[in-house]
Amino acid sequence: MRWLVGWAADNARGSGTAPRPGREIRPVGAQQLWDGPDPLWAVGDWRPDEVRVVEVDGGNRLAVLGCCGASDEQLRVGLFAARGGALRHLTAWPGSYTAVVRIGRRVTVTTDLAGARPVFHTPWAGGTAYATAALPLADLIEAQLDVGHLAALLACPDVPEALGDGTPYAGVRRVPPGHALILRDGSSRETVSYEPAVPTVVAAAPVDADDAVAGIRDALVEAVRVRLAAPRHAPVPDLDDLDPGPVPGMGPAQRRAGRPPRGPAPGIGADLSGGSASATLALLAAGLPGMPGTVYGTAGTAAGERLLAVTFNDLTLGPLGPLDASGAQGLPSGRAVELERARSIAENPRLHHVVVALGEEALPYAGPDGGPLVDGPLTDEPGPSLITAERHRRRLAAGSADQLGGYGARQVLDGHPARLADLLLDRRRRHLLRPVTALARAEGPPGRSVLVPLTVYRAARRLARTPYRDGMLDAARRLREHEPAVVGAGGAGPDGAAVGAGGGAGNGAGAYGALDASLAALTWCRPGPAARWLTGEVLAEVSIRLEQAALRPVPDETGTRPGERRARAALARLAADHRLLEQAAEVRSQRLHAPFLDNQVVRACRALPEALRVQPGARASVLRAVLTGAGIRELPPGWGVPSQVTDTAAARTGLRSRIGELIDLFDAPLLADAGLVEARVVRRALRAAAEGEPLPLDGLAELVSTEVWLRRLLARRGSCWTGTAAPRQRAVAGGVPQRPSL
């Protein structure tokens, strides 16, 4: 886990008996980037090229941590621009990074647009402490758990109005994506947006579709080129991984079999799942000029192979599809098609293909090395990634020191169902024809599909005519009344047809089809899939949060457009979960890169016209144009064709195999102690889902991951700080507090 932490002191109150950062208290294992009244540290296994600091006259400094494609001269220009207030200039370089600027006694910290590089802050010792992780700040102030935030995270995980700027730790605040934290003399805190405001009176000039696609191509190519231009890194050898030499009674073969799995290979690799997003990154990285990503002579590479491509094959699903309850094979699934497509792409002589075939040990709900789930690493916050961390860790261990992945492509390129209402607001009714036709085709029976276009149009028109305040108040009412038709709704739909919660297919409910998922998403606010199992008291408290948000002014310029607002919230949730995946499935000496979450790529994708975004197959056509512009025209048959999602089958299989452990986990859950759930209700739902009932599995995964995170947090020992003034207790030392009365 890597993070940076700093402190801005108040001149009037930052002396006397207050602890002095860097002298009386300091982070464990920290590298100090600068000292003085406003010190800054980098903590963790940062690489030398990931930490860059420039300084100009007057002691003004800029620190950039992460993968940044700017030159030293560009960093100096950015520092001068930030001194004049041009913060957006700091976020326009290719790559994924965090920028910290110190101009005199003014400190500025920027987040990214997606939310994969968050910033947190809290008042402390007469000043303000800030960090890119919430847990160190919670340790610093000895924070207790914020049970209200955990309730909102379970009830409405993708609703910014319910979450606000809070974190699971009381007193620790989060800076929203696309904003910067400005600290003046320590005590003055301000959060400002660095993106230019969109005019609301005069409509913005329409963007040509070809120009928008060309902008996405340039941004994505530059994002991949930045990773290729970075220095190559080899995994740091661990003493435990070395051959211990001759052992009495063991031969060389037995010693090799007893070694732990090898670490990542040197160089750069990419995921190759057969999907359009990961395949695009793999082909771009293999075809762009420059230094090859894979070092010749390692991991069995041959001459001409430039990139290590990794494909994951889940053996528990069988060669022809998932196994049903009786153990019989299903029909040929989209997974088999994707594996064949990955094999066709891997025939490229520039790719060195590795297939990671794993069985039950890599199913969801499996703990490290097949042990209990609660034994895994502690992450900054709870998230669904805790359930699949071991699955991803085993796949990533076969990759490279720098691994490219297609995370976020669906969220930045696809059309959220609520964008249909945005088209009606712009009086573009004819652009609804193709997406609703695709929905009707996916619905199946002709007798029902004939009414799909009219049903979707009515729902989109109703959302377009519903003001922001009325939509939030209606969502609060539905939460209080615990309406089953809304709480826990979810589902999956065809790729690019503008259906599915969060801008894409879900893995949640077998009872919900494409139409049900799209209609549920055509709202200003939609409860999460875990809301159906929360207590009525908790739902009432979250509804109060929504009512209070409805009474406040519209947060930003996107508040009047439900589709754009819902799409940004879905992207923020995906980015937050990807950040937790990096922590939960962390492989020593490895970095995960998600170019689709870079600022320049997100900005380019936002310029894509909504009329093009909501059309079926839009994402595949955009990525095909990206590859064509890069000189890659030969793609396998069926590339970009939507396939069935197999995550649901894997989740159900993993749930069935670990049902005993999960029932024991909720025998006396901490979530019940906090008043969030009733243990018997969750146990009944787990048994029903394991037996095959159509329940939202992603909702159960959120409950399990939150319970697991709480147990890991309370079992933690030690602190992130050291020194004479270091906190004597760890965060949440008092345990999980009882639920306060409303």
Order of alpha helices (4+ residues) and beta strands (2+ residues): beta-beta-beta-beta-beta-beta-alpha-beta-beta-beta-beta-alpha-alpha-alpha-beta-beta-beta-alpha-alpha-beta-alpha-beta-alpha-beta-alpha-beta-alpha-alpha-alpha-alpha-alpha-alpha-alpha-alpha-alpha-beta-alpha-alpha-alpha-alpha-alpha-alpha-alpha-alpha-beta
